[in-house]
Amino acid sequence: MGIRSWPLRERPREKLVQLGVQSLSDAELVALIFGSGNAGLDAVALARTLLAHTGSLRGLFAADRASCCRLRGVGLARWCRLQAALEVARRHYQEQLRTKPMLDAPRHTAEFLVAQLRDRPYEVFCCLHLDNRHRLIAFDELFRGTIDGASVHPREVVRQALAHNAAAVIFAHNHPSGIAEASQADELITRRLRDALALLDIRVLDHFIVGDGACLSFAERGLL
């Protein structure tokens, strides 16, 4: 039985309009992204099957193209829809950071970084470039590594900061292990970058490490 034959109050779209998007289950949200089901499964049933297979909403969105497209009923077009929805959420967080000084919105900064980096299967080193009022100019992924590390080159960090005419920066990188703790190597490269940028009067305001849904702040830990 297709969704169009359901009572109006149970259809995801009508339910969203009447009760708000918060009233929808994970499967109903995914069903709206997909827009339709496939042979033998309506959109909600398909979404439930996929969520059960991947373990969670996060697991579904984090699935790479090859593994996702192997799931019955997904295919390239639906994987693209999932990726587009995820990127819209990431850009929404980034827009929030542009409306006020970064130091006035630490929660938004952490939410943005978690959304960007939490589910990467490899380590990524990023930089948020800020103007003299600590508002976001640009967010750059500077270096990409493996599951347990990424090489960071101070010369390239300095070059990008100058290219953006940044007055200050915030660094961030993820730990694919999920553990948001600073290693000795993390502390060492942060000091090297801070000292190199200080010669150009560019301040390092913080360095965040993103784990499994959590952020460690070097500034809060007194590591800067």
Backbone as CSV, one residue per row, in Angstrom:
resi,resn,N_x,N_y,N_z,CA_x,CA_y,CA_z,C_x,C_y,C_z
1,MET,0.845,-1.195,0.000,0.000,0.000,0.000,0.883,1.249,0.000
2,GLY,0.716,2.115,-0.999,1.527,3.315,-1.109,1.138,4.364,-0.086
3,ILE,2.037,5.333,0.114,1.816,6.379,1.114,0.580,7.205,0.783
4,ARG,0.275,7.377,-0.487,-0.894,8.184,-0.860,-2.202,7.582,-0.367
5,SER,-2.187,6.292,-0.070,-3.401,5.658,0.435,-3.488,5.699,1.959
6,TRP,-2.448,6.228,2.630,-2.455,6.335,4.082,-3.401,7.457,4.510
7,PRO,-3.875,7.408,5.760,-4.623,8.559,6.303,-3.740,9.806,6.251
8,LEU,-4.345,10.953,6.002,-3.575,12.186,5.836,-2.653,12.465,7.016
9,ARG,-3.143,12.218,8.231,-2.352,12.570,9.414,-1.114,11.697,9.571
10,GLU,-1.026,10.585,8.813,0.112,9.688,8.915,1.125,9.870,7.785
11,ARG,0.783,10.640,6.776,1.701,10.858,5.673,2.803,11.832,6.111
12,PRO,4.070,11.525,5.838,5.161,12.374,6.326,5.030,13.844,5.951
13,ARG,4.673,14.139,4.709,4.602,15.540,4.287,3.502,16.281,5.029
14,GLU,2.322,15.668,5.089,1.207,16.311,5.778,1.460,16.400,7.285
15,LYS,2.111,15.380,7.821,2.463,15.383,9.245,3.419,16.524,9.560
16,LEU,4.383,16.757,8.672,5.324,17.857,8.861,4.592,19.192,8.865
17,VAL,3.677,19.371,7.922,2.950,20.640,7.813,2.098,20.888,9.052
18,GLN,1.428,19.850,9.533,0.494,20.011,10.638,1.182,20.059,12.000
19,LEU,2.217,19.229,12.197,2.810,19.074,13.526,4.252,19.590,13.635
20,GLY,4.853,19.947,12.512,6.233,20.418,12.539,7.207,19.307,12.211
21,VAL,8.382,19.698,11.731,9.363,18.721,11.292,9.877,17.865,12.444
22,GLN,9.849,18.410,13.676,10.337,17.648,14.832,9.492,16.416,15.113
23,SER,8.259,16.393,14.588,7.366,15.266,14.849,7.698,14.037,13.996
24,LEU,8.554,14.208,12.995,8.845,13.108,12.081,9.919,12.185,12.645
25,SER,9.757,10.913,12.372,10.788,9.938,12.743,11.952,10.028,11.766
26,ASP,13.063,9.364,12.106,14.210,9.332,11.190,13.802,8.768,9.834
27,ALA,13.032,7.707,9.849,12.615,7.078,8.595,11.743,8.017,7.773
28,GLU,10.876,8.770,8.423,10.012,9.702,7.696,10.822,10.847,7.082
29,LEU,11.847,11.310,7.788,12.703,12.355,7.228,13.440,11.853,5.996
30,VAL,14.003,10.651,6.089,14.701,10.078,4.943,13.733,9.852,3.785
31,ALA,12.520,9.437,4.086,11.516,9.220,3.040,11.222,10.507,2.282
32,LEU,11.172,11.633,2.985,10.940,12.908,2.310,12.126,13.290,1.431
33,ILE,13.331,12.971,1.871,14.510,13.239,1.034,14.469,12.391,-0.229
34,PHE,14.100,11.117,-0.094,14.042,10.228,-1.248,12.886,10.597,-2.182
35,GLY,11.737,10.945,-1.604,10.589,11.338,-2.410,9.711,10.198,-2.871
36,SER,10.263,8.996,-2.942,9.486,7.842,-3.385,10.171,6.575,-2.920
37,GLY,9.443,5.476,-2.995,10.024,4.188,-2.647,10.484,3.455,-3.893
38,ASN,10.436,2.137,-3.831,10.740,1.344,-5.017,9.772,0.179,-5.072
39,ALA,9.952,-0.701,-6.003,9.012,-1.810,-6.172,8.868,-2.614,-4.892
40,GLY,7.669,-2.645,-4.363,7.391,-3.438,-3.174,7.564,-2.718,-1.869
41,LEU,8.175,-1.526,-1.854,8.396,-0.781,-0.614,8.035,0.690,-0.826
42,ASP,7.202,1.219,0.074,6.969,2.659,0.019,8.203,3.380,0.575
43,ALA,8.236,4.694,0.478,9.429,5.452,0.858,9.780,5.276,2.331
44,VAL,8.782,5.235,3.202,9.042,5.083,4.633,9.577,3.681,4.934
45,ALA,8.972,2.669,4.331,9.447,1.294,4.539,10.872,1.125,4.022
46,LEU,11.165,1.736,2.877,12.516,1.684,2.339,13.501,2.349,3.299
47,ALA,13.121,3.512,3.819,13.990,4.224,4.753,14.221,3.406,6.015
48,ARG,13.196,2.774,6.537,13.346,1.945,7.737,14.313,0.791,7.478
49,THR,14.187,0.181,6.310,15.068,-0.934,5.961,16.521,-0.474,5.901
50,LEU,16.753,0.680,5.287,18.110,1.193,5.158,18.690,1.601,6.506
51,LEU,17.872,2.217,7.359,18.338,2.609,8.691,18.679,1.385,9.526
52,ALA,17.894,0.340,9.388,18.183,-0.894,10.117,19.489,-1.513,9.621
53,HIS,19.723,-1.414,8.325,20.937,-2.003,7.751,22.192,-1.228,8.153
54,THR,22.110,0.106,8.178,23.286,0.928,8.491,23.403,1.232,9.979
55,GLY,22.365,0.900,10.745,22.443,1.032,12.201,21.900,2.320,12.770
56,SER,21.835,3.383,11.960,21.377,4.668,12.481,21.270,5.666,11.341
57,LEU,20.680,6.810,11.642,20.616,7.895,10.665,22.027,8.350,10.302
58,ARG,22.868,8.482,11.308,24.257,8.872,11.071,24.970,7.853,10.202
59,GLY,24.743,6.574,10.464,25.377,5.532,9.676,24.973,5.584,8.213
60,LEU,23.708,5.913,7.960,23.231,6.009,6.583,23.898,7.166,5.862
61,PHE,23.958,8.335,6.499,24.546,9.501,5.856,26.061,9.368,5.707
62,ALA,26.688,8.613,6.597,28.142,8.464,6.550,28.595,7.375,5.582
63,ALA,27.676,6.566,5.095,28.043,5.473,4.191,28.653,6.034,2.906
64,ASP,29.758,5.455,2.459,30.370,5.937,1.220,29.538,5.489,0.018
65,ARG,29.884,6.043,-1.142,29.064,5.798,-2.330,28.972,4.326,-2.673
66,ALA,30.104,3.632,-2.659,30.103,2.232,-3.073,29.230,1.380,-2.162
67,SER,29.414,1.524,-0.836,28.639,0.690,0.095,27.176,1.095,0.100
68,CYS,26.901,2.383,-0.046,25.512,2.830,-0.038,24.779,2.339,-1.283
69,CYS,25.437,2.415,-2.423,24.783,2.008,-3.671,24.585,0.497,-3.761
70,ARG,25.281,-0.251,-2.908,25.059,-1.702,-2.876,23.785,-2.059,-2.128
71,LEU,23.259,-1.106,-1.349,22.032,-1.366,-0.607,20.842,-1.364,-1.560
72,ARG,19.995,-2.356,-1.423,18.828,-2.466,-2.310,17.926,-1.241,-2.155
73,GLY,17.653,-0.597,-3.265,16.728,0.529,-3.238,17.384,1.888,-3.150
74,VAL,18.717,1.943,-3.052,19.371,3.249,-2.948,19.800,3.722,-4.330
75,GLY,20.929,3.271,-4.823,21.398,3.728,-6.115,22.072,5.088,-6.034
76,LEU,22.700,5.478,-7.139,23.484,6.703,-7.170,22.636,7.952,-6.915
77,ALA,21.453,8.011,-7.508,20.618,9.208,-7.372,20.229,9.453,-5.918
78,ARG,19.865,8.413,-5.193,19.462,8.589,-3.793,20.665,8.851,-2.902
79,TRP,21.818,8.247,-3.213,23.031,8.582,-2.460,23.353,10.061,-2.628
80,CYS,23.196,10.563,-3.846,23.442,11.987,-4.096,22.477,12.858,-3.295
81,ARG,21.237,12.448,-3.175,20.273,13.219,-2.378,20.678,13.262,-0.906
82,LEU,21.144,12.141,-0.386,21.603,12.114,0.997,22.795,13.043,1.198
83,GLN,23.750,12.999,0.265,24.927,13.851,0.381,24.558,15.323,0.271
84,ALA,23.608,15.640,-0.598,23.168,17.026,-0.745,22.502,17.523,0.531
85,ALA,21.670,16.688,1.144,21.009,17.075,2.393,22.026,17.310,3.499
86,LEU,23.049,16.452,3.555,24.089,16.593,4.571,24.885,17.880,4.348
87,GLU,25.191,18.196,3.098,25.967,19.403,2.801,25.151,20.665,3.085
88,VAL,23.840,20.618,2.851,22.988,21.755,3.204,23.082,22.040,4.707
89,ALA,23.044,20.981,5.525,23.161,21.163,6.972,24.513,21.763,7.338
90,ARG,25.585,21.279,6.704,26.919,21.817,6.987,27.000,23.293,6.633
91,ARG,26.453,23.671,5.481,26.516,25.072,5.061,25.632,25.957,5.929
92,HIS,24.553,25.389,6.441,23.696,26.131,7.369,24.493,26.517,8.613
93,TYR,25.253,25.564,9.162,26.084,25.875,10.329,27.135,26.919,9.985
94,GLN,27.702,26.830,8.777,28.735,27.784,8.391,28.163,29.191,8.278
95,GLU,26.945,29.330,7.769,26.318,30.647,7.671,26.117,31.267,9.052
96,GLN,25.791,30.429,10.045,25.621,30.939,11.404,26.906,31.577,11.912
97,LEU,28.054,31.008,11.518,29.329,31.525,11.998,29.673,32.868,11.373
98,ARG,29.086,33.186,10.231,29.403,34.440,9.551,28.631,35.631,10.121
99,THR,27.656,35.389,10.982,26.795,36.470,11.448,27.280,37.150,12.716
100,LYS,28.264,36.568,13.389,28.739,37.162,14.639,30.191,36.768,14.872
101,PRO,30.900,37.521,15.728,32.290,37.160,16.022,32.412,35.731,16.530
102,MET,33.459,35.049,16.066,33.636,33.636,16.398,33.704,33.394,17.902
103,LEU,34.363,34.278,18.628,34.521,34.075,20.060,33.208,34.260,20.810
104,ASP,32.211,34.876,20.164,30.899,35.045,20.780,29.992,33.842,20.532
105,ALA,30.443,32.903,19.702,29.584,31.769,19.332,30.349,30.449,19.406
106,PRO,30.953,30.128,20.556,31.725,28.879,20.630,30.873,27.639,20.400
107,ARG,29.604,27.689,20.813,28.735,26.521,20.596,28.501,26.308,19.102
108,HIS,28.243,27.391,18.370,28.026,27.271,16.932,29.294,26.799,16.226
109,THR,30.443,27.267,16.703,31.708,26.823,16.125,31.877,25.323,16.309
110,ALA,31.631,24.841,17.525,31.763,23.410,17.801,30.755,22.602,16.988
111,GLU,29.501,23.081,16.887,28.490,22.365,16.118,28.891,22.272,14.648
112,PHE,29.409,23.370,14.130,29.841,23.381,12.733,30.972,22.389,12.504
113,LEU,31.958,22.389,13.394,33.114,21.512,13.221,32.733,20.041,13.375
114,VAL,31.845,19.750,14.320,31.376,18.368,14.467,30.648,17.923,13.204
115,ALA,29.768,18.796,12.670,29.034,18.451,11.452,29.974,18.228,10.278
116,GLN,31.063,19.011,10.208,31.997,18.899,9.103,32.906,17.680,9.200
117,LEU,33.358,17.357,10.411,34.501,16.450,10.535,34.219,15.124,11.244
118,ARG,33.127,15.014,11.960,32.941,13.856,12.843,33.006,12.519,12.117
119,ASP,32.406,12.421,10.945,32.279,11.120,10.298,33.298,10.890,9.195
120,ARG,34.343,11.717,9.131,35.375,11.471,8.125,36.161,10.211,8.513
121,PRO,36.385,9.300,7.567,37.148,8.086,7.886,38.655,8.325,7.900
122,TYR,39.080,9.528,7.545,40.491,9.884,7.526,40.649,11.210,8.268
123,GLU,41.885,11.521,8.657,42.117,12.758,9.398,42.211,13.944,8.441
124,VAL,41.570,15.046,8.821,41.573,16.270,8.033,41.991,17.421,8.944
125,PHE,42.923,18.237,8.475,43.353,19.431,9.219,42.772,20.652,8.518
126,CYS,42.044,21.465,9.280,41.308,22.587,8.715,41.681,23.895,9.400
127,CYS,41.335,24.984,8.736,41.592,26.303,9.311,40.402,27.211,9.041
128,LEU,39.926,27.882,10.086,38.926,28.922,9.955,39.667,30.259,9.967
129,HIS,39.582,30.995,8.872,40.255,32.283,8.747,39.294,33.394,9.174
130,LEU,39.771,34.284,10.043,38.913,35.307,10.645,39.437,36.701,10.340
131,ASP,38.503,37.676,10.295,38.917,39.068,10.111,39.285,39.681,11.462
132,ASN,39.540,40.994,11.482,40.009,41.613,12.728,38.911,41.753,13.775
133,ARG,37.670,41.429,13.399,36.580,41.379,14.385,36.209,39.938,14.706
134,HIS,37.067,39.034,14.287,36.914,37.601,14.555,35.656,37.010,13.911
135,ARG,35.296,37.547,12.741,34.219,36.980,11.947,34.812,36.085,10.858
136,LEU,34.058,35.068,10.479,34.574,34.072,9.547,34.752,34.652,8.150
137,ILE,35.949,34.488,7.602,36.225,34.823,6.212,36.075,33.578,5.341
138,ALA,36.728,32.501,5.765,36.715,31.270,4.975,37.042,30.080,5.864
139,PHE,36.542,28.923,5.453,36.859,27.644,6.098,37.549,26.781,5.060
140,ASP,38.794,26.409,5.333,39.580,25.628,4.372,40.016,24.296,4.961
141,GLU,39.861,23.235,4.174,40.477,21.950,4.497,41.876,21.968,3.875
142,LEU,42.888,22.056,4.712,44.251,22.256,4.213,44.994,20.953,3.936
143,PHE,44.798,19.958,4.807,45.557,18.713,4.660,44.649,17.521,4.947
144,ARG,44.833,16.474,4.167,44.075,15.241,4.346,45.058,14.099,4.526
145,GLY,44.781,13.260,5.515,45.707,12.177,5.816,45.067,10.816,5.765
146,THR,45.449,9.971,6.707,44.953,8.606,6.795,44.100,8.489,8.048
147,ILE,43.816,7.269,8.440,42.972,7.036,9.601,43.628,7.491,10.895
148,ASP,44.957,7.618,10.904,45.625,7.946,12.165,46.553,9.157,12.083
149,GLY,46.415,9.978,11.050,47.256,11.166,11.025,47.217,11.906,9.708
150,ALA,47.604,13.184,9.763,47.728,14.016,8.561,48.957,14.894,8.727
151,SER,49.769,14.996,7.691,50.950,15.848,7.738,50.534,17.301,7.556
152,VAL,51.029,18.166,8.442,50.693,19.589,8.415,51.952,20.373,8.093
153,HIS,51.883,21.237,7.086,53.040,21.998,6.626,52.836,23.472,6.971
154,PRO,53.585,24.005,7.921,53.401,25.397,8.355,53.468,26.406,7.216
155,ARG,54.348,26.187,6.238,54.467,27.147,5.133,53.130,27.313,4.407
156,GLU,52.427,26.206,4.172,51.139,26.275,3.475,50.077,26.938,4.342
157,VAL,50.109,26.683,5.638,49.161,27.332,6.559,49.354,28.846,6.528
158,VAL,50.615,29.272,6.576,50.919,30.710,6.528,50.483,31.304,5.194
159,ARG,50.754,30.594,4.109,50.394,31.095,2.784,48.889,31.313,2.650
160,GLN,48.103,30.367,3.151,46.652,30.487,3.063,46.129,31.623,3.940
161,ALA,46.711,31.776,5.123,46.286,32.862,6.010,46.541,34.218,5.362
162,LEU,47.687,34.367,4.709,48.002,35.619,4.018,47.080,35.826,2.817
163,ALA,46.782,34.753,2.097,45.909,34.858,0.931,44.520,35.351,1.313
164,HIS,44.058,34.952,2.498,42.738,35.382,2.972,42.798,36.701,3.738
165,ASN,44.000,37.253,3.902,44.185,38.473,4.689,43.600,38.297,6.092
166,ALA,43.858,37.152,6.685,43.293,36.822,7.999,44.030,37.564,9.104
167,ALA,43.257,38.033,10.090,43.847,38.646,11.279,44.017,37.624,12.389
168,ALA,43.256,36.547,12.310,43.317,35.481,13.314,42.844,34.184,12.671
169,VAL,43.175,33.077,13.305,42.769,31.772,12.783,42.352,30.862,13.935
170,ILE,41.557,29.877,13.584,41.228,28.771,14.483,41.506,27.484,13.713
171,PHE,42.284,26.600,14.302,42.579,25.324,13.669,41.600,24.253,14.161
172,ALA,41.449,23.230,13.356,40.617,22.094,13.757,41.067,20.860,13.000
173,HIS,41.023,19.733,13.664,41.207,18.471,12.971,40.425,17.398,13.703
174,ASN,40.153,16.317,13.002,39.357,15.231,13.576,40.248,14.054,13.953
175,HIS,39.762,13.266,14.880,40.377,11.991,15.222,39.402,10.885,14.829
176,PRO,39.655,10.180,13.732,38.741,9.112,13.303,38.509,8.056,14.372
177,SER,39.411,7.943,15.329,39.225,6.984,16.426,38.037,7.363,17.300
178,GLY,37.612,8.632,17.225,36.498,9.107,18.041,36.921,9.717,19.358
179,ILE,38.206,9.639,19.689,38.707,10.141,20.977,39.213,11.570,20.795
180,ALA,38.550,12.511,21.433,38.906,13.929,21.305,39.906,14.325,22.387
181,GLU,41.125,13.837,22.245,42.196,14.183,23.168,43.424,14.604,22.370
182,ALA,44.188,15.556,22.921,45.360,16.081,22.224,46.576,15.200,22.469
183,SER,47.256,14.855,21.394,48.508,14.107,21.506,49.667,15.094,21.618
184,GLN,50.856,14.588,21.927,52.041,15.444,21.964,52.311,16.052,20.597
185,ALA,52.050,15.290,19.533,52.240,15.803,18.176,51.268,16.936,17.885
186,ASP,50.036,16.812,18.383,49.044,17.877,18.197,49.510,19.167,18.881
187,GLU,50.019,19.030,20.091,50.478,20.199,20.836,51.698,20.831,20.165
188,LEU,52.591,19.986,19.654,53.809,20.491,19.026,53.495,21.279,17.758
189,ILE,52.664,20.727,16.884,52.375,21.431,15.630,51.585,22.707,15.897
190,THR,50.756,22.703,16.932,50.013,23.918,17.264,50.968,25.029,17.695
191,ARG,51.962,24.696,18.508,52.938,25.703,18.928,53.758,26.210,17.738
192,ARG,54.135,25.305,16.836,54.903,25.713,15.658,54.098,26.661,14.785
193,LEU,52.836,26.350,14.587,51.981,27.207,13.769,51.738,28.550,14.453
194,ARG,51.507,28.508,15.755,51.289,29.756,16.511,52.501,30.665,16.389
195,ASP,53.691,30.101,16.549,54.908,30.913,16.499,55.160,31.458,15.094
196,ALA,54.888,30.647,14.075,55.098,31.105,12.698,54.139,32.235,12.343
197,LEU,52.891,32.103,12.732,51.885,33.127,12.409,52.077,34.387,13.241
198,ALA,52.624,34.234,14.439,52.845,35.402,15.296,53.817,36.384,14.654
199,LEU,54.747,35.878,13.855,55.702,36.751,13.159,54.994,37.678,12.178
200,LEU,53.775,37.294,11.777,52.991,38.090,10.827,51.806,38.772,11.504
201,ASP,51.821,38.774,12.846,50.728,39.384,13.620,49.379,38.732,13.350
202,ILE,49.384,37.433,13.100,48.151,36.661,12.949,47.997,35.781,14.186
203,ARG,46.906,35.974,14.918,46.717,35.265,16.181,46.077,33.896,15.959
204,VAL,46.531,32.919,16.721,45.877,31.613,16.778,44.962,31.628,18.003
205,LEU,43.659,31.625,17.766,42.697,31.758,18.861,42.389,30.424,19.529
206,ASP,42.414,29.349,18.749,42.065,28.049,19.326,42.439,26.955,18.337
207,HIS,42.440,25.741,18.843,42.610,24.544,18.022,41.637,23.521,18.587
208,PHE,40.694,23.101,17.757,39.697,22.124,18.176,40.058,20.741,17.647
209,ILE,39.871,19.742,18.482,39.969,18.355,18.045,38.567,17.757,18.114
210,VAL,38.108,17.238,16.984,36.758,16.686,16.889,36.825,15.173,17.017
211,GLY,36.100,14.659,17.998,35.990,13.213,18.166,34.612,12.744,17.768
212,ASP,34.100,11.784,18.472,32.784,11.219,18.151,31.699,12.093,18.762
213,GLY,31.406,13.210,18.103,30.348,14.095,18.579,30.793,15.085,19.628
214,ALA,32.085,15.145,19.927,32.576,16.064,20.951,33.780,16.824,20.420
215,CYS,34.031,18.001,21.009,35.181,18.824,20.622,36.041,19.109,21.841
216,LEU,37.353,19.020,21.670,38.291,19.490,22.678,38.844,20.827,22.212
217,SER,38.839,21.807,23.115,39.350,23.132,22.817,40.706,23.325,23.486
218,PHE,41.737,23.624,22.693,43.059,23.909,23.262,42.997,25.124,24.173
219,ALA,42.242,26.143,23.788,42.160,27.358,24.591,41.563,27.063,25.949
220,GLU,40.488,26.254,26.008,39.861,25.915,27.271,40.765,25.059,28.148
221,ARG,41.605,24.233,27.512,42.525,23.374,28.250,43.816,24.103,28.652
222,GLY,43.973,25.350,28.219,45.187,26.081,28.527,46.394,25.600,27.742
223,LEU,46.171,25.077,26.533,47.248,24.509,25.733,47.793,25.489,24.694
224,LEU,47.255,26.705,24.652,47.753,27.695,23.698,48.621,28.714,24.429
